[in-house]
Amino acid sequence: MADRTSQTYPVTLSVGYSDGPRNRLTVLVRIILAIPILIIVDLIATSQLGQADQVWNWGRTEAALVALGLFIATALMILFRRKYPRWWFDWNLEVARFSSRVSAYLLLLRDEYPSTDERQAVTVEIEYPDAQNDLHPVLPLIKWFLAIPHYVVLSVLGVAGMIVTILGWFAILITGRLPEWMFRFLEGLMRWGLRVTAYAFLLTTDRYPPFRLGD
């Protein structure tokens, strides 16, 4: 585990970049190929409030209620017991990893089909919090509100991300490669969104997320 005194944010995400030729056929029909895994991630990721937004969220009322209930349960556990159960954290971490692999596939960052358990080329790490020393008992109740500036910025960047993805789709079909600047922008957008999710909804850190796409 990283040194808690370091300046590295306790939530990291990276996607392996390949400058080799891409699979034009799978890119051409990517949204169709992704349907089965999207159904799975839509069912599983409802356990994490906000995590499904990193893919294409269809916003079911029942899913939102389940996610809200789990968010409240986590906040109350930290507030009254000063605990963050390890099994609960491990589940959230693995769902975040799985959702990120699906996101990378949908955003055309990778060609391999997302695995439900193997790490593949998408690395997601979230530090396990020491609830007694690292998490303020009251902050979980207001983090979602404190993160509003991030929601605004990410909404704007999300539109830009959709445009870049479309441009990247054409770039791969025409040249067989995704320009690295497009790749880094979309990777950074995923990283930023994950950090906000970990702060405001998974409640794994009290460190306010940085306003940046990079590490």
ZALUM-520506 format. One record per atom (N, C-alpha, C, O): residue in one letter; x, y, z. Coordinates in steps of 0.02 Angstrom, whole numbers, plus 50000, padded with zeros to 5 digits. Layout:
% ZALUM-520506
aXYZ ...
//
This chain:
% ZALUM-520506
m500424994050000 m500005000050000 m500445006250000 m500965006550032 a500205011249963 a500605017349957 a500635020950023 a500175020450064 d501175024650034 d501265028650094 d500725034050097 d500655037950050 r500345034250151 r499795038950157 r500035046150161 r499635050750152 t500675047050175 t500925053950179 t501145056450111 t501315062350104 s501145052150060 s501355054349994 s500825058749963 s500255058949986 q501025062349911 q500565066949877 q500145063349825 q499705066449795 t500265056949815 t499875053149766 t499155052349792 t499045050449849 y498675053849748 y497975053049769 y497835045649780 y498075041449742 p497455043949832 p497345036849850 p496895032949803 p496685027449819 v496735035849745 v496345032349695 v496715033149628 v496805038849605 t496915027749598 t497285028149535 t496965023749482 t496665018649497 l497025025949420 l496775022149363 l497245023249304 l497435028949289 s497425017849271 s497835018349210 s497615012949161 s497405007549181 v497675014649098 v497505009949044 v498115009348999 v498405014348978 g498295003148984 g498875002148941 g498745004448870 g498245002648839 y499205008648844 y499135011248776 y499545007048728 y500115005448741 s499235005448672 s499585001748619 s499565005848555 s499035007748531 d500165007048528 d500185010948466 d500185006348405 d500285008648349 g500064999948416 g500014995148361 g499334995648327 g498894999248349 p499244991948272 p498614992048236 p498034989448278 p498124984648316 r497464992548270 r496864990648308 r496424986048266 r496494985648205 n495964982648299 n495494978148265 n494914982348238 n494444983948275 r494934983948174 r494424988248145 r493724985148148 r493234988648159 l493694978548139 l493044975248137 l492684975848204 l492094977648206 t493034974448259 t492704974848325 t492554982048344 t492064983348379 v492964986748320 v492824993748333 v492204995948295 v491794999748321 l492124993548234 l491544995348193 l490884993548226 l490404997348223 v490864987648259 v490234985348289 v490304985048365 v489974980948398 r490734989248394 r490884989048465 r490264989448509 r490194985548556 i489804994048493 i489214995048536 i488764988848536 i488434987548586 i488764985048481 i488364978948478 i488704973448519 i488374969848557 l489354972748510 l489734967648547 l489704968848622 l489744964148661 a489624975148642 a489644976848713 a488984975548749 a488954975948810 i488454974048713 i487794973448744 i487784968248800 i487534969848854 p488044962148791 p488024957248846 p488384959648909 p488124958948964 i488984962448900 i489364964648959 i489054970848990 i489114971849050 l488714974948949 l488374980848976 l487794978749021 l487674981849073 i487454973549002 i486904971049043 i487164968749111 i486874970249163 i487734965149109 i488034962749172 i488264968549216 i488114968749275 v488624973349186 v488884978849226 v488314983249251 v488374986149306 d487774983849213 d487214987849236 d486874984749297 d486624988349340 l486884978049300 l486584974649357 l487054974949418 l486824976149474 i487704973749406 i488174973449462 i488354980349488 i488384981349549 a488474985049444 a488724991549465 a488214995749500 a488385001149525 t487584993549504 t487094997249543 t487254997149617 t486965000849656 s487724992749637 s487934992549707 s488384998449723 s488554999649781 q488585002249672 q489015008049683 q488685014149655 q488615014849594 l488475018649698 l488145024749675 l488625028749632 l489165030549655 g488425030049571 g488825034049526 g489305030049483 g489515032549431 q489475023849502 q489965020149463 q489695018449394 q490075018549346 a489055016949388 a488785015249323 a488805021149276 a488765020149215 d488855027249301 d488885033049257 d489525033149216 d489555036649166 q490025029249236 q490645029149197 q490555025149133 q490965025649087 v490025021149130 v489875017849068 v489285021649038 v489295027849041 w488775018449009 w488195022048984 w487615020249030 w487345014749026 n487435024749075 n486945023449127 n486245024649103 n486075030149080 w485815019549108 w485125020149086 w484675022649141 w484085024049129 g484925023349202 g484575026649257 g483925023549279 g483405026749277 r483935017349300 r483335014149325 r483185016449396 r483645017249436 t482555017549411 t482355019949477 t482535014849531 t482785016649584 e482415008449517 e482565003249567 e483315003049581 e483515002349639 a483725003549529 a484445003449539 a484675009349580 a485115008749623 a484385015149567 a484575021149604 a484405020449678 a484775022649722 l483835017249692 l483635016249762 l484105011449798 l484285012549856 v484295006049763 v484765001349793 v485435004749807 v485715004049861 a485675008449757 a486315011949766 a486285017049821 a486755017649861 l485725020649825 l485645025649878 l485645022249947 l485935024849994 g485305016549951 g485285012950015 g485965010750038 g486125011250097 l486385008249991 l487055006050008 l487505011850026 l487935011350070 f487405017449992 f487795023550009 f487625025850080 f488075027450119 i486985026050097 i486775028150164 i487035023250216 i487255025350270 a487015016750201 a487265011750248 a488005012750262 a488225012250320 t488395014150210 t489115015350219 t489225021650261 t489645021650306 a488855026950246 a488935033150283 a488765032250357 a489115034850401 l488235028450371 l488045027350441 l488545022950477 l488675023950536 m488835018050441 m489345013850471 m489945018050493 m490215017050547 i490155022650449 i490725026950466 i490535031850522 i490935033150566 l489925034450519 l489705039450568 l489655036550638 l489895039550687 f489335030750644 f489195028150711 f489685022750735 f489795022050796 r489985019050689 r490435013650709 r491165015050694 r491605011550718 r491295020350654 r491975021950632 r492305015750601 r492885014250614 k491925012350558 k492165006350525 k491995006550451 k491485009250431 y492435003550411 y492295002350340 y492474995050329 y493054993450318 p491974990550332 p492124983350328 p492544981550267 p492414983950212 r493054977450278 r493514975750224 r493154972250166 r493294973750108 w492694967750181 w492354964150128 w491944968850086 w491864967950025 w491664974050118 w491264979050083 w491714983050036 w491534984349979 f492304984950061 f492784988650020 f493024984449961 f493044986849905 d493194978049974 d493434973749921 d492924972949865 d493094972849806 w492294972349884 w491754971849834 w491734978249792 w491704977849730 n491744984049824 n491734990349788 n492324991049741 n492264993549685 l492914988949764 l493514989449724 l493464985049662 l493634987249607 e493234978849670 e493194974349613 e492654976649563 e492734975849503 v492104979449588 v491604982149543 v491884988149505 v491754988949445 a492274992349539 a492584998049506 a493064995749451 a493084998649397 r493434990449465 r493894987749415 r493524984949355 r493704986249297 f493004981149368 f492604978349315 f492284983749272 f492304983549211 s491974988649305 s491644994049269 s492144998049227 s491995000249172 s492744998849253 s493265002549216 s493484998749154 s493625001749103 r493524992149159 r493704988149100 r493164988849046 r493324989348987 v492534988949067 v491994989849019 v492024996848989 v491924997648928 s492155001849030 s492205008649005 s492765009248953 s492675012348901 a493355006248969 a493915006648922 a493735003348856 a493955005648803 y493354998048858 y493144994548797 y492664998848757 y492724999548696 l492185001848791 l491685006048757 l491995012348728 l491795014748675 l492475015148763 l492805021248741 l493355019948690 l493715024548670 l493415013648669 l493875011648616 l494615011948637 l495055012348595 l494735011848702 l495425012048726 l495755005248720 l496365004848712 r495364999848723 r495624993148718 r495174988948673 r494584990448664 d495474983748644 d495094979348599 d494894972848633 d494404969748611 e495254970548685 e495074964248716 e494404965048753 e494264970148784 y493994959748748 y493334959948779 y493424960148856 y493834956448883 p493034964448890 p493124965148963 p493014958649001 p492524955148991 s493494957149044 s493434951349087 s493074953149151 s493124958849175 t492704948449179 t492364949749242 t492834949249302 t492674951549356 d493424946049292 d493874945149348 d494604946649333 d494964948949377 e494844945349272 e495544946649257 e495684954149250 e495254957849226 r496284956249271 r496454963449271 r496524966249201 r496364972049188 q496774962049154 q496904964349086 q497374970449086 q497844970649125 a497244975449044 a497694981149038 a497424987349073 a497684992849063 v496914986449115 v496614992049151 v496774991149225 v496564986249256 t497154995849253 t497364995349323 t496995000549365 t497045006549353 v496634998149415 v496265002449461 v496475000649532 v496444994749552 e496695005549570 e496895004449639 e496565009749683 e496585015749668 i496265007549738 i495965012049788 i496235009949856 i496175004149875 e496525014549892 e496805012949958 e496245011350007 e495745014950011 y496345005950045 y495865004250097 y495925009250154 y496475010250181 p495375012450173 p495415017750223 p495445015050295 p495135010050312 d495815018550336 d495805017450408 d495255022050435 d495365027950447 a494665019150444 a494075023250460 a494175027150526 a493905032650534 q494545024250572 q494645027550636 q495065033950629 q494925038950662 n495575033650587 n496055039150584 n496005043450520 n496195049250521 d495755040450465 d495785043850401 d495115046550377 d495085050650331 l494565044350408 l493905046450385 l493545050250440 l493435047650495 h493355056450425 h492965060450473 h492265057550476 h491965056250424 p491985056550535 p491335053250541 p490755057150510 p490255054050491 v490805063750504 v490245067750479 v490295069150404 v489795069950371 l490905069450378 l491005071150307 l490605066750258 l490375069350208 p490525060150272 p490145056150224 p489435058850210 p489155057450157 l489165062550257 l488485065250248 l488455071050199 l487925072750173 i489035074250186 i489035080250144 i489515079850085 i489555084650046 k489875074450078 k490355073950023 k490015074649955 k490285077749909 w489425071649948 w489075071949885 w488935079249866 w488925081049807 f488815083449917 f488685090449904 f489325094249889 f489345098449844 l489855092649926 l490495095949915 l490775094549845 l491175098449818 a490565088949816 a490825087049750 a490445090149692 a490605088749634 i489965094449706 i489565097549652 i489995100949598 i489855100049539 p490525104749617 p490945107749564 p491225102449515 p491295103849456 h491385096549541 h491635091249498 h491085088749451 h491215087449392 y490465088249476 y489925086049432 y489845090749373 y489745088549316 v489895097149386 v489815102149333 v490365101449281 v490235101249221 v490985101049305 v491555100549259 v491525093949220 v491645093949160 l491365088549255 l491345082049222 l490775081649171 l490825077949122 s490235085249183 s489685085349134 s489925088349068 s489775085849014 v490305093849074 v490575097149014 v491095092648980 v491095091748919 l491545089849021 l492055085548993 l491755079148964 l492035076248917 g491195076948993 g490865070948967 g490615071948896 g490665067348855 v490355077848881 v490155079448812 v490755079248766 v490735076548711 a491295082348790 a491915082248750 a492165075148741 a492415073348687 g492085071048793 g492285064048788 g491895060148736 g492185056048700 m491245061548730 m490845058248679 m491075060248609 m491115056048564 i491235066648601 i491485069048536 i492155065748519 i492255063548463 v492595065548568 v493255062448557 v493185055048540 v493545052448497 t492725051648573 t492605044548559 t492375043448488 t492605038948454 i491915047648466 i491665047248397 i492235048548347 i492305044948297 l492625053648361 l493195055148317 l493695049448318 l493985047648266 g493795046448377 g494255040848383 g494005034748344 g494405031048315 w493345033848343 w493045028348305 w493225029048231 w493435024148199 f493145035048204 f493325036248134 f494075035448123 f494295032748073 a494465037948171 a495195037548164 a495425030348160 a495865028648120 i495145025948202 i495345018948202 i495135015648137 i495515011748107 l494515017048115 l494275013948053 l494685016047992 l494775012147946 i494925022247993 i495285024947936 i496025023247939 i496325021047890 t496335024247997 t497065023348003 t497265017048040 t497845014948036 g496805014048075 g496965008048114 g497265009448182 g497485004948216 r497275015848202 r497575017848266 r497165023248299 r496825027248266 l497195023348365 l496885028748404 l497435033648424 l497905031648458 p497395039948403 p497905044848421 p498015045048497 p497535044648536 e498645045548517 e498785045148589 e498455050848628 e498265049748685 w498395056748599 w498085062248636 w497355060848651 w497105062748704 m497015057348605 m496315055348618 m496295050148674 m495885050548719 f496755045348669 f496795040148720 f496905043248789 f496555041448836 r497395047748796 r497555050648861 r496985054848888 r496865055048949 f496625058248844 f496055062348867 f495515057848896 f495255059148950 l495335052448861 l494805047948884 l495015044148946 l494615043048991 e495655042148949 e495905038849009 e495875043649068 e495675041649123 g496065049849058 g496035054849112 g495325056149135 g495205057349194 l494855056049088 l494155057149106 l493905051349150 l493545052549198 m494095045249133 m493915039549175 m494215040249244 m493885038949295 r494855042349247 r495205043049311 r494865048249355 r494755047149414 w494705053949325 w494385059349362 w493705057049390 w493555058149449 g493315053849348 g492655051449370 g492695046349426 g492295046449472 l493195041849422 l493275036849474 l493465040049541 l493215037949593 r493895045149539 r494095048449600 r493505052049633 r493445051949695 v493085055149594 v492505058449622 v492025053249651 v491735054349705 t491945047649617 t491515042249643 t491775039649709 t491395038649756 a492435038449713 a492735035849775 a492655040749832 a492525038649889 y492725047149818 y492665052349870 y491945053349892 y491795053149952 a491495054349844 a490815056549861 a490335050849876 a489855051749914 f490445044849847 f489955039549853 f490215033149883 f489875029949923 l490825031149865 l491115025249898 l491395027149966 l491465022750009 l491545033449976 l491755036150041 l492405033050066 l492495032150126 t492855031550020 t493475028350040 t494025033250058 t494545031150085 t493935039650045 t494445044650062 t494115051250078 t493575052850052 d494445055150120 d494215061950135 d494605067150095 d494445073150098 r495105065050058 r495495069750018 r495085071949957 r494855067849918 y494995078449951 y494595081149896 y494925079549829 y495525080549822 p494535077049780 p494825075249716 p495135081249680 p494855086749681 p495705080249648 p496015085749610 p495635087049545 p495345082549516 f495655093349524 f495345095149460 f495845094149404 f496125098949377 r495965087849387 r496445086449333 r496315079649303 r496025075249335 l496525078849241 l496455072549206 l497045067849220 l496965061749216 g497615070649235 g498215066649245 g498285063749314 g497855064649357 d498825060049325 d498965056949390 d499075062249443 d499195060549501 
//
